[in-house]
Amino acid sequence: MSLQQNENEDRAEQRRKKRRKEQITAIGIAAGAVLVVALVLVLVIGGLIRVFSKGDQKQAVKQEQTQAAKEEEAADEVADASSAKEKEEKEPEQKEEVSEEVSEEASETTEDQAASEEAEASEDTGSSDEAEAEEADSDSEADEKEEEDKSTESLWENDEEDAQLVAQIESEIAQMTVEQKVAKLFIVSPGQLCGTEIEPKDVGSRFSEMMNNYPVAGILLKKENIGTEEEFSSMLSNLRLMMPQTTLLTIEDQGGEESPFVVRGITENVMASEKEIGESLGNAGAYSAGISIGSQLRTYGIKLNLAPTVDVSETANSFAARTSFGKDMDTNAELGKNMIRGMKDQGIICAVKSFPGYGDVADDGSKGQVLSNKNKEQLIAASKPYQEAVKAGADMVMISHVGLPKIRGDQRPASMSKEVITDIVRDEWGYDGVIMTDYMDRNCIFTKYTYAESAAGAIEAGADILLSTKNFLKSYNGVLDAVKKGTISEERLNESVMRILKLAYKSSAP
């Protein structure tokens, strides 16, 4: 609340300053054509100032009935602004709002030349996405960056204000059984939860029974779960009846032709892919794509999107070269931040992925083991896009299956490595949000490790959520046995459940 009040006070002070400037402007206009010369220096700004001056006339120079005529004569070159003023005379309330918007823009352009250039760039690109794209284009301004960071801050930055929620969750955890806590560490598909080979396009009593016995953190929707529009809507309706409100309905949608909604023919509206954004669309395109993707997910009641990918493409044949924004770390960081902002503006939780990146490996682990030659210093240096995404509001970090023999001394995947999850992400970054693994049903995991070993190993390494385990019950029992043996302490279990429930409750809040 204090942030909002401060912003309101700042804006009120700006308006007072601008009104003083308007009085000077009004005097100048009454005296002669001096202001006209100033106005025509920049036509657009001149028009805005004229609107602003016209708006102030009502409050400061009510007696001058001939002012409107003088204004129109001085505005031959800015006819649009004159037309806007005539409309405002008929609609005083609307005129006040326009005047306030104009005052803010005028202040920005006169106080900082760079802000003026940014505003012009925003106008060029913003017509297709209205004010949303304009906001993305102005992301490089220092003042606006601060405001954006405040509006998209992570769920983990206001613990002082969350004492009541934390106390509620602590009480809930105290009443949970160990079995319930372990189940809360999983996000799985309906088929994985029910133990079926084929993903259902609808759910029934078996799903309801398993959900009651194993209250998982979230349900992952795969393209196999999406049938026709009618079938998908029916499935979602049934899921809502069978799941607690805090269950995270999850999907992976990064736009482009690979969007599950495009693949299954639910929509013909293909959003820009990350690669397209990186090649030509820039920050405005990233923000707009985030808005579009987030809006579609919100329509279906989906809360968590496994996106964006901010991996830096280091080699031409890398997996990241096909899936991420591009090969420049700073650019990826900025584009990732803007896509996250767009999705969060639609109420979507984002899971930034995948650290360590797939930028110097040819596969994501679907075909087998993948290894990177980075040492610890190189890995930390490559973490900027992920840390910037967290600052922009990403509430989850996904850990990849990339093996790091120069860091560990063996080929164990990062998703099961304490050296990556705890030592780097938790300790080096200081990150206290939710950490989830990459898909645990990939070939590089289940062909080298048992289901129990891989699941328990990831939790021991510091992960909070196991994503898409190939055999849910065996993975679940592996973690449960580790807790009962003391390999994973119940205190450690409680830490993960606290993070998950905090995110779930906040995401389900109206």
Secondary structure, DSSP 8 states (H G I E B T S, - for coil): -HHHHHHHHHHHHHHHHHHHHHHHHHHHHHH-SHHHHHHTTSHHHHHHHHHHHHHHHHHH-TT-TTHHHHHHHHTTT-HHHHHHHHHHHH-HHHHHHHHHHHHHHHHHHHH-HHHHHHHHHHHHHHTTTHHHHHHHHGGGSHHHHHHHHHHT--TTS-GGGGHHHHHHHHHHHHHS-HHHHHHTTEEE-HHHHHT-SS--SS--HHHHHHHHHS--SEEE--GGG--SHHHHHHHHHHHHHHS-TT-EEEE---SSTT-HHHHTTS-------HHHIIIIIHHHHHHHHHHHHHHHHHHTT--EE---B--B--STTSHHHHHSSBS-HHHHHHHHHHHHHHHHHTT-EEEEEEES-STTSS-SSSSS--B----HHHHHHTTHHHHHHHHTT--EEEE---B-HHHHSS--BGGG-HHHIIIIIIIIT---SEEEES-TTSHHHHTTS-HHHHHHHHHHHT-SBEES-SSHHHHHHHHHHHHHHTSS-HHHHHHHHHHHHHHHHHHH--
